[in-house]
């Protein structure tokens, strides 16, 4: 009889008591941005605590870290709060890199009052709602610090200030002064200056721009920051994070104590994102070492300062999926967490500052040299193509290679995942533009239905010449064929009365495309091949032979279709070759 019992045991790992089960691995922290929860509940943690040492050794009064989304900004902010705040659980850091800095830990760990907020949740379609969300964020932090209401070191007037910050209704003056007042109250209570942490500082501006209330939100955030970070004698230092480095004249007017640490900064370059050794260690821990090449191809390639990093969200998400399904293929996790408007706007600029050749070079893994401006404002992001190049760079859709020459950077797409975002947007826009020309679509489909190989070849080549070619040199031949496959499917979507199936099982294999035209009693099988080195004739013959040898037409015959066209299509760059064989069921086939 099988023994299903499991041995449960407790241990203290890096100072944290963890209840585990023999043979089980640590849980992967999918979507968890709380440092305390990760450490206290036994989740896998990639040690970034050396950032604390570097911050203490070289900090400005206000430090702004800008990184693309999903690169660990919020988790690092949670880590800073867990380290500095008075009353912190010091055992959370046992065994981590910062614990080796005994002098720093003695001087700074658990020694400071902390005000910590995230502006990530200020996502609203109008200013009034957004302002209300800002009030709720202040309410939440005031509730966390409500123990100050019992402080013997605060006057009744001081406690009245805190009570006002606990109210759901708050006038502009109270909201604007809220962070400064909270730091003032903490300073009076503890007799120590305060650390202020502001996560995702630029989200309100991004949402305000989309919602049409940008100017009002900029004014609110500017005044809030000015009070908290510029005229605040209670401030020890502040750390802010965001996706973009917003121009000083936008919300940082007069803030001369701002220390900006962007994706081009060498300092702190390894603390946002996973380094290659960190990814190798994670894969080894979960017995996934054989997946290293796939993880690297899909999720590596971002260049911050002098180091290449992986996107943590992607690596953790894929590892989590692999622990449930060892045969799971890599997929796009990053773009599903937000829209890809920047890429769409960029592609739309083709012919108005961006050439097809530049986009095609990026898709093939090459670099494009452009001037980059990191100081941007959300209401001017799409005003010029220069701004869009800069936006794509700062938000992670493009990254740098080599050394910059002043403001000139060699830009490239970092990895397979981001390349797919570009190609998906290209295909989507192709289909949208193509749908506007119904007469041309009808002509192409008519030629396909009539078995007119020469006309199909001519028109399909015209389509290829007009779209952005995706000649990805970094992928295998079958993946290259997906581009041409997608173009053809986009065209065929026009025919609502045709039954079109892609890659469906038929006979002894899978045909690329199978079409049923029931009213005409016509079936069409299409096999698309990538013609390496422009070997069109040879590749067309290979496609035709595959249709025959794998019996792709058997299902159509079984369903009683009388006329079947077998198309072999060979594509290379922006040209194609098409051959067609017509088969009358019950009669010999012939080439067209």
N, C-alpha and C positions, 0 to 999 in steps of 0.2 A: 504494500500500500504506500502511495506517495506521501511523503511528509511535507505538508504545505506550511509548516510553522516557520516563522522568521525571527531571528534574534534581534531584539531592540536594545540599543545601548545609547548611553549619553557620553559625551566627551566635551572638552573645552578646546576648541580650535581657534587659535589667534584670539584667545580671551573670551570667546563667545560660546555659551553652552548650546549645543546642538543635539537634538534627538534625531538619531539616524537609524537606518535599518541596514544590517550587514549587506555589503555589496552594492548599495545604492549610491548614486552620484548626487552631488549637490544640484539643487534646482537651478534652472536658468532663469535669470531675472527679466523675462520678457515684459517690456513696458513699465518696469519698476524704476522709479527715479529717486527713491527714498534710501539714502545711504544707511540709515539706522535699521530699516527693515531688511535690507539686503544682508547686512552683517549679523543682525540679531536672529534672523530666521534661517540662516544657513544657505543663502543663495550664493552662486558662483560670483566672485568679484574680481575684476581686473584692477590691480592695485595702482591707483593714480594719486596716492596720498603724498608722494614726493612733490607734488604741486604746492602743497602747503609750505614746505621748506623753501622752495624757490620764490614763492610769493612773499614770505617773511624776509628773505634775503634781499629782495629787490622789488618793493612795492611803491606805487604812487598813492596819493591820497584817494583818488578815484581811478579804479582799474576797470577797463572795458575789454572783455573778451568777445570777439565775434567769430562765430563758426556757423557752418550750414546746420540745418535742423537735423536732429537725430544723431548728434555727435557727442552726447554725454554732458552737455552744458548744465542741465538741471541736476543731474546726479552729482556733479562736482560742486555745485552750489550747496546741495544738501550735505555733502561731505564737509565743506567749510563750516557750515552752521554746527554740525555735530562735533567738530573739533574745538571751535573757539568758545561756544556758548557756556556761560557759567552754569554749572550743574550737569554738564555733559557726562555721558557714560564713557569713561576713558578706556574701558576694556574693548570697546568697538575697534580700537586701533592696534590692539595687541597683534604682533606678528606682521604688521604692515610696514611699509618703507619708512613712514614718518616716525614710527616708534624707535627707530635707530638713532634719531636726532634727539637725544635725551635732554640736552640743554634747551633746545627750542620747545620741546614738550613741557618742560618744567616752567618755562617763562610764559607760554602762550596757551597751552591746552586748558580749556575750561576757565579762562581768566577774563572773558569779555562778555558784556551784554550784547545781544545781537537783535537787530530788526531785520526780518527776512520776509520778502514778498515776491510773488511771481505775477507778472502782468500777462501771462499766457492766456488767461481766461477772459480777457477783455476783447471779446469777439461779438460784435453787434452790428446791425444794419443801420443804426441811427445813433446820434450823439447822446441823446437822453438815456438810452439803454446802456451804452458804453460807460457813461459817467456813473450810472447806477451800479454797474459791475465793479468799477473802481472803488466806489464806496464800500461795497461788500468785501473787497480784498482788504481794505483798511480795517473794517469791522472785525474780520477774522483775526488779523494780527493783534488788534487791540484786545480781543477776547483771550488770545494766547498769553498776553501780558497783563491780564486783569488782576493778577496778584498784587500789582502796584497799588490797587485801591486800598490795600491794607498796610501799605508802607508807612512807617512812622517818620520817614524822612521827606515825605511829600506833604505839601500844604493842602488845605481844602481847595484852594484855587487850582493847584496841580491836578488833584483828583477830578476836579470838574472838567479839566481839559481831556482827561482820559475818558470820562463818562460821555463827553460829546463825541468822541471817536467810536464809541460803542453804539451810537444811534444810527438807525437806518436812514434818517433824513439828515443831510449834512450840507451846509452851505459851501460855496466855493472856497471861501477863506479857510474854513476848517479843513476841507479836503486837501487844499494845496499845502497847508502847513502840517499835515498829519504826520509824515515821516520825521520831520524835524522835531515835532512835539513829542513823539514817542521816544526818540533818541534823547531828548532833554530829560524826560521823566526817568528813563533808565540811568542816565548819567547821575542824576540827583540821588537815586536809590542806591546805586552801587558805588558811586564815587569814582567810576571809571568811564572813560570815553567809549563810544559805541561803534561797533562794526555794522554797516548797513549792506545787505545783500539784495540786489534787485535782478531777478531772473527774467529773461525774455522781454527786455525793456522796450523793444521796437515793435512788438506785436500790435499794440494799440494803433500805431501809425499805419501799419500795413492794412489793418481792418478798416480804419477810418478812410484811407484812400479808396478802398473798394466800396465803401458805403457812402462816399460823397460828403463826409464831414471832416475832412483832413485838417483844415485850418483851425477849427475849434479844438480838436484833440491835441494838435501840436502845442497850442497855447496852454492847455491844461497840463500836459506832461512837462513842458518847459518850465512852468512855474513850480510844479511839484519837485522836479529835480534841482532847480535853483535853490529852493528852500532847504532841501535835504543835503545837498552835496556842495554847495558853494558858500552859503552864509551860515553854516552850521558849526558852531564852536564845540558841539558835543561829539563830533565825528572823529573817530580814530582813523579808520579808512573804510572805503566802500569797494565792493566788487559788483560789476554788472555784466550780464551776458546778453547777447542778441545774435540775430542772424546776419544783420548788416551793420556797417559802420555809417550811421546817419550823419550827414554833414553837420558840423558844429553850429552853423548859423541856423539850423533847423530847430533843435531842442537843447543844444549845449551852449547857447549864447552866454558868453562871459565865464564859462567853466574852464578856466585856464589850468586847473589841476588834474586834467583828464589824461590818463596813461592808456593809450589804445594799443591793444595786443590782438592784431587781426591774423588772418590766415597767412599773411606774408611775413609775420614776425617770427624770428628764430626762437626767441625766449618763449617757453611754455609750449613749444610745438608738438611735444609728444603726449600731452595730457588730455587732448580731446581727440578721440578716435583710438583704435587699437593698432599697435605696431605689429610688425610681422612676427617677432618672437612671442608676443602676447597671443596672437591668433594660433600660432603653432602649439603653444602650451594648452590652449583651450581645446583644440582638436584632439590633442594627445590625451587629455584628461577624459574626454568623452569617447575615446576609441574611434575617432573619426579622421585619423591622419590621412587616410586615402582620399579624403575630400579636399585636401589642401589646394590642389591645382584649380578645382572648380571655385572654391571660395575666393581664391586670389584673382581669378579671371573676372568674377562677377562683382566683388565688393572692395577690392584694393584700388590703389592708384591715385588717391587724393594726396596732394602735396601741400603740407602745412609747414611753413618755414623751411627747414632743411631735412624734413623727414616725410616718408611716405606712410600713410595710414589707411586703415580699413574703416568702413562705416560700422560702428558698433551695433546699431539697430539691426542691420542686415545679417551680420555674423551671428548674433545671438538668435535671431528669428530663424535662420536656416539651421543652426545647430539644434534648436528646439524641435524643428520639424524632423530632422534626421534622427533624433532620439526616439521618435515615434514610428518613423518610416525610413529605414536605412537607404532605400532606393529613391528618395525624394530628389527631384531636380532643383537646381537653383532657380529662383524667381525674383520678381520685382517686389520688394517689401518697402523700399524707401519712398517711391513716388505715391504709393497708396495712402501715405499719411498726409498728403497735401496735394494741391493742384499743380499743374505744370504750365502755368500761364506764360512764364518767362520763355520757355522753349517755343511755345506756339507763336508768341509775338516775334521771336527771333526768326522763325521760318517764314512768317508772313512778310518780313522785311526783305525777302529775296527779291532782288531787282531794285531795291530802294536803299542800297547801302551794304547789302550782303549778297555775295554772288553764290550761285549754285556750286561753283567750284570750291568755295570755302567750306560750305556745309558738307559737301562730298568728301573733302579732305579730312574733316573732323571725323566723319563716320568711318573712314578707313583707318583711323588711328594716327593720322598725321597731325602736325601742329600748325597753328595759324598765329602769326605775330600781330598783336594788337596793343594799343595803348589802354591802360587800365586806370580808372579813377575809383578809389575805394570810398571817397566821401560822396554819398548819394542822398537824395531825398525821395521818399516814396511817391510823391506827387509828380516827380520828373523822371521816373524810371524808364518810361517808354518814349520820352521826347526825342531821343536820338539813338542811332545805332551804336554809338560809342557807349551810351549808358547801358544798353542791353548787353553788350559784350561784358561790361563791368559787372552787371547784375548776375549774369550766368557764372562768372568767375567767383564772386563773393558768396553765392548761394550753393555752390558745389556742382553745378551742371558742367562746368569746365574747370580744369585745374592747370597748374603750371608745370612746365618741364624746363630743365636747364636753369640758368641764372638770368634774372631780369636785367634789362638794360635801361636804367631809369624807370620810366613808367611803361616801357615796352616789355610785354610778357609773351612767351611762347605758350599758347593755350592748346589744350587737347581734352578730349572726353576721357574721364578717368577709368572707366571700366565697362564691362558688358551690360550691367544693369542700366547705367545712364545712357549708354548707346541705344538700348532698346527704347528708352523714353523718346529719344530723338526720332528713331525710325517709326515708332508708333504714331507720333504726331505728324510725321511726313505722310504716312499712309492715310491718316484720318483727313488731312487737308486735301490730299489728292482725290479722295472719294467725294469730298464736299464740292471741290471745284469741277470734277468730272460730271457730277449730277446736274450741273447747270446747262450742259450741252446734250439735250435729249436726242437731237437729230443724229449727232455723231455716234452716240451710244447705240442707237437703233441700227445704224449702218454697220457697225462692227458686229453686233449680234446676228444680223441678217447674213453677213458673210460666214460667220461661224456655223450657222444653221444650214447654209447651202453647201458647206464643204469647200468653200473658196479659200484655199490655203494661201494663195498669193495675196489676196485682199486682207486676210487676217494678219499675215505677216507685215504688210505695209502699215496697217492701222495700229497694230500693237507696237511697232517700232516708233510710230509717231507719238504714242502715249509715253513711251519710255524716254524719248528725247525731251519731252516737256516737263517731266517730273524730276525730282532730285534723285539721282542714282545712289543706291546703297550698295557699294562694292566693298563689303567688309573683308579686309585682308586677314583678319585675325580669327576667322571662323572656318569651320569645315564646309565643304561643298554643299551638303544638304541645307545648311543654314542660309547660305547665300541664295539658294533657290527660293527661300521663303519670301524674299522681296518680290520676285516676279510672280510668285504664286499669289501674294497679297494684291498686287496690281490687277491681276486678272480677275480675282474674286470681287474686287471693288467694281470692276466694269460689269460683271455678270449680275451684281446686286440690282442693277437697273431693271432687269427683266423679272417683274413680280410674278409673271405667269409661268416662269421656268422653275423647275425644282432642282436646285443646285446643292450638291453635297460635296464637302471637301474632306479628302483623306479618309473616306469611309471604307470599311472592309468590303472587299468584293473578290470573288474567285479565290486565288491563293495568296493575295497580298492586298495592298492598298493603292488605289488609284489616286492621283493628285486631286482631280476634279471629275465628278460624274454629273451629267446634266440630263434631265428628263423633260422633253417637250411633248407632253401628252397629247395635245390637240393635233400635233403633226405626226405623231407616232415615230418620233425621232429621239434617239439616245446619243449622247456625246461623251466620249472618254478623252481626257486631256492629261498628258504626262509632261511635266516641265523639268528641264534639266539645265544646269549651269554649264556652259561650254567653255571649259578651261582653255586659255590661250586661243580663243575664237575658233575652236574646232567645231563649227556648226554642223556640217554634214554628218560627221561621225557621231556627234551627240544626238542629232535628230534620229539617226538610225537606232541608237541605243534606246531612246525613249520609245520608239515604235516597237522594237523587239521586246521591250519589257511589258508593254500592253498585251502583246500576243502570248509571250511565254508564261505570264502570270495570270492569264485568262481574265483580265479585268472586265471583259464584255459579257461574261457568262450570266451575271445577274440580270442585265438588260434583256438578254435573249430569253431568259426564263420568264421574264415579265411580259414577253410578247412584243417587244419593240421590233418593228420591221426594218427600219433604217438606222444604222449605227455608224457614226463618224469617229475614227480613232486619230487623235491629234498628237503628234510629237513636236514639242516646242523647245528649241535650244536658245538660251539667252546668254549674252555676254556684254557687260557694260550697258550701252544704250541701244543695242541692236538685237535682233532675234532672227531665227530661221524657223519656218513652220512647214511641216509635212502633214498630209492627211490621207488616210485610207478610208474608203467608204465600203461598208459591208451591208449587203442586203441579206437578211437572214434567210438561209436556204439557198443562197447563191454565193459565188466566189467574191472576195473582196477585191478592190482595185484602188490604186493610188490616184490622188487628185492633185 
